[in-house]
Amino acid sequence: MANIQIVLVVCILTVINGKTEKESPFENIVNRTKRVPLFYLIKEITDYSQPKCKKPGIKRCWSIEVNMEQLESLRDGDLTRVIYFAPVFLRLSGEPKIVDERAKTYKFSVENDYEESISHEQATLTLKKFSSDDRDVSAKGVIHDGKKTYYIESCGKGCNLIYW
């Protein structure tokens, strides 16, 4: 009798779980390189050593590295993840605009994959390279995904932050 009850509970939970699972259009991306994040999280800043992390309302702040290989491989319409754990994606909207000899501005549509809905926002990201070293990049931008706003700011030559 106890075995029958356990099997019945497992069956009910399986049915409930099957009905609540949501299929994500982002998880079916054929080209796995597009799942690679645009920013690598280097270190969470919890000691407020960066003044920008001290702003009122900031919940989390990370030092980041721009994945220049991923960014430069994107073509109009390509999709990339912002950071590895957030369900937020950027779709490149056109070719980057050259600001000066070292800086480019990229325009993206922002797509999230939260349970409730998928929103479509716009984001602009400006990057300035100081040398041929891909880590020597300054980034600035704002990404709003319908729920959170992610701020990307330079904290000096080759130093960048993402906070929300």
Buried (B, 14 or more C-beta within 10 A) or exposed (E): EEEEEEEEEEEEEEEEEEEEEEEEEBEEBEEEEBBBBBBBBEEEBEEEEBEBBEEEEBEBBBBBBBBBEBBEBBEEEBBBBBBEEBBBBBBBBEEBEEEEEEBBBBBBBBBBBBEEEBBEBEBBBBBBBEEEEBEBBBBBBBBBBBEBEBBBBBBEEBBBBBBB
